[in-house]
Structure formats: C-alpha cells, structure tokens
Amino acid sequence: MWVNSMGPLDILNHLLNFSAPAAALALAVVLCGRFFGAKGAAAGPRWRQFAIVFAVGLAVLAGGLVLWGRDGKMLTYAALVVATATCQWVLVRGWKG
C-alpha cells in the first residue's frame, strides 16, 4: 500500500505558505504605519511592531484553520486584515491621533 507522507522540506514549504499572508501584511502595515499615525518613538521599534503584528496574524490564520478545517477562506483573510490593522493602531496609540 502506498502511503503519502510529507518530508521535512514539504512541511517547511507548507508552513511558509501558511504564514506568508501574515508576514506580508505585517510588513506592509508596519511600514505604512509611519504615514498613518505613528509619531515618534511611541510606537516602539519597527522589528517589535512587526513581531507583534505577525504573531496576531498567525493566531488569526490558525483560528480560521481550526474553525473551518482548512486555510485560505476569504473570511479568514478579512479577519486577518482587521486584526492586524487594529493591532497596529493599538501599538501606535492611534486613538491619541
């Protein structure tokens, strides 16, 4: 009987493809945050902002995977956009605007 098993490179490929939307959106949100409200050092270093927003994005993607049983659902991506934008807004204290 033929068994379809994934090797380490296949697993790495799947993990990178799963996390790519969160990484790309986190990078875009943090870099554009400078133009949309991040003033001075109140927001902290960009690498820390990226790490926090990326972690929030991964949590949303994992939640969508658990909730619907598969990744790539448009509702999960919409939640990803809302969650990462809200996280960045909180990090740069956007309400003080």
C-alpha positions in Angstrom: 0.0 0.0 0.0 1.3 3.4 -1.0 1.4 6.0 1.9 1.6 9.7 1.1 3.9 11.1 3.8 5.5 14.6 3.8 9.1 15.0 4.3 10.7 17.9 6.2 11.0 20.1 3.2 7.3 19.6 2.4 6.4 20.5 5.9 8.6 23.6 5.8 7.0 24.6 2.5 3.5 24.3 3.9 4.4 26.3 7.0 6.0 29.1 4.9 3.0 29.2 2.6 0.6 29.2 5.5 2.4 32.1 7.3 3.2 34.2 4.2 0.0 36.3 4.2 0.5 37.2 7.9 4.1 38.1 7.2 3.4 40.2 4.1 0.5 42.1 5.8 2.5 42.7 8.9 5.4 44.1 6.9 3.0 46.4 4.9 1.1 47.6 7.9 4.2 48.4 9.9 6.0 50.2 7.1 2.8 52.1 6.1 2.1 52.9 9.8 4.6 55.7 9.6 2.4 57.5 7.2 -0.9 56.8 9.0 -0.2 57.9 12.6 3.0 56.5 14.0 4.6 59.6 15.5 8.0 59.4 17.2 9.1 56.6 19.4 5.7 56.0 20.9 5.2 53.0 18.7 8.5 51.3 19.6 11.0 49.7 17.3 9.7 48.5 14.0 11.0 45.0 14.4 8.9 44.7 17.6 5.8 46.0 15.9 6.4 43.5 13.1 6.8 40.6 15.5 3.6 41.5 17.4 1.5 42.1 14.3 2.9 38.9 12.7 2.0 36.9 15.8 -1.5 38.3 15.8 -1.8 37.5 12.1 -0.7 33.9 12.7 -3.2 33.5 15.5 -6.0 34.7 13.2 -4.9 32.3 10.5 -4.6 29.4 12.9 -8.1 30.3 14.3 -9.5 30.2 10.8 -7.9 26.8 10.1 -9.3 25.4 13.3 -12.8 26.9 12.8 -13.3 25.9 9.2 -10.9 22.9 8.9 -8.9 24.4 6.0 -6.9 27.5 5.3 -7.4 30.1 2.5 -11.0 31.1 3.3 -11.8 34.7 2.4 -13.4 35.3 5.7 -10.2 34.4 7.5 -8.2 36.8 5.3 -10.8 39.6 6.0 -10.3 38.8 9.8 -6.6 38.9 9.2 -6.7 42.4 7.7 -9.0 43.7 10.5 -6.9 42.1 13.3 -3.5 43.3 12.0 -4.7 46.8 11.3 -6.3 47.0 14.8 -3.2 45.7 16.4 -1.0 48.3 14.6 -3.5 51.0 15.6 -3.2 50.0 19.2 0.6 49.8 19.0 1.0 53.3 17.7 -1.7 54.6 20.0 -3.9 55.7 17.1 -6.7 56.9 19.4 -4.4 59.8 20.5 -4.1 60.9 16.9 
